[in-house]
Amino acid sequence: MTAPPPETRSDNDADAKASAAGILADLDALRGADLPVYGGRTLAYVYDAGLGPETADLAERAYAAMAGVNGLDMTAFPSVVALENDVVGTTARLLGGGPDTAGTFTSGGTESCLLAVLTAREHARATRGVTDPQLVLPVTAHAAFRKAAHLFGLDVVDIPVDPETFTPDPDAMAAAITDRTALVVVSAPSYPHGVLDPVAAVAGHAAARGVLCHVDACIGGWLLGHARRLPGSAIPDFGLAVPGVTSLSVDLHKYAYTPKGASVVLFRDAELRRHGYFASASWPGYPVVNATLQGTKSAGPLAAAWAVLRHIGDAGYADLADRTLRTAAELRAGIAAIPGLRILGEPVGSLLAVASADPAVDVFVVADCLRAHGWYIQPQPGVGGLPRTVHLTVTAAAAGKTAGLLDALAAAVAEARTLGPAEADPGLVEAAALIDPAALTAAESAAILELAGLGGGGAMPERMAPVLALLEQLPAALAERLLPDVIGGLFRLP
Ligand SMILES: *Cc1c(COP(=O)(O)O)cnc(C)c1O
């Protein structure tokens, strides 16, 4: 952070406990319980290019230099416009944008997806008179779209995916389009299974019906965009150049390896994009124009993203993409060779979904065991008839470390086989099926969480497999009623 002038410092400095060194030591101590952000052993949530401290240091310094700048008012802070146009321009060039493409820098993938849906809803209302909008999605689309539908009042139309390929049938998506459809969504790739949806076919159907089509390339767009430029790449185009694609989201804080709080949503042109802007001249304060959901927003994430994109550059990203894809391929082959595990579908890039190939091996138990070996992989409950899986987000930092991970994984599978599968208590599942989530009181919720092993004031159990096995068996509406109470138990006054 930019240091304030000395005279504005608070008197707290006089207190030894609040010295800068002491505060930072406290932060370090708190971080001790976290998963590591760097080093490639955390295969979810964090993205490490493996480029060492120099890149991270540059990002932190750029972030600090701009942290206090407010992106709310671009007339007061024109640096924000220059940085954003540069970052959005680089992103548009990578992903098939043309001279008309318009974009917005956002705080993350969720905000990019929310803006795509909000823009489509407003566009459908303004141009087609749609007042009761629908959102057509493969079931594998990121939950951010369900959040958008929830917040903005759209009905989700779920399209199942093929149980072998984990992609939707484009004809089924086309058949789901109605006069109420505001937006059709495909993923490039999907988060749960890392497979590429049939972008061109779905976008073509949407265009033929005069409906907008969004490509959610939040996780894969940056990596796959660079990978497509590598010699011999067979990755099909999924970007804005594909006919019918009208918007696209891509996170920079994933495979562009920039600090968190950085994503871009692109639109085919500024005329489409403006439908998602919010303006107010109806209050006695400053005239409001917000391109995003935020009001005041730090320019820190934007400046850090701008710095990292320039520092790594096209050649650097091509190299990182190459290294990441090779590492993912090594892991894929290695995992397929471990008895009891199988890879789902044909993952296109750096995400692997691993399921059990043996009833004695529960992948949730494998994830718990692997964590004890110092590696984190992410459990994904099976819903809608899809198998339960563990998810690996492979980053460039995992290059050269596949042997260690594969050894640990084989050991974890052996341990999981000995421990046996995590089973939900059948009595609890049966009782849960009779509960009306809407009528559940706070006390009843607390009692259920106690039975599920999540009592005790929000502390998380060491082994998550039994909790996840139960969660998977609960009706979604009940799980969605209970989960906020689990997390609410963590966030309370000290
Ligand atoms: C990560 C992700 C999102 C949401 O992004 P956040 O940055 O976590 O808000 C949306 N779609 C896909 C496919 C993702 O992987």
The ligand as an ORCA input file, in Angstrom:
! r2SCAN-3c Opt
* xyz 0 1
  C     -13.541    -19.588    -11.692
  C     -14.674    -19.654    -12.640
  C     -15.723    -18.732    -12.597
  C     -15.914    -17.759    -11.456
  O     -14.799    -17.002    -11.242
  P     -14.329    -16.384     -9.858
  O     -13.117    -15.634    -10.283
  O     -14.065    -17.495     -8.906
  O     -15.405    -15.462     -9.367
  C     -16.657    -18.785    -13.602
  N     -16.588    -19.707    -14.571
  C     -15.620    -20.644    -14.617
  C     -15.613    -21.672    -15.706
  C     -14.632    -20.655    -13.647
  O     -13.694    -21.591    -13.646
*
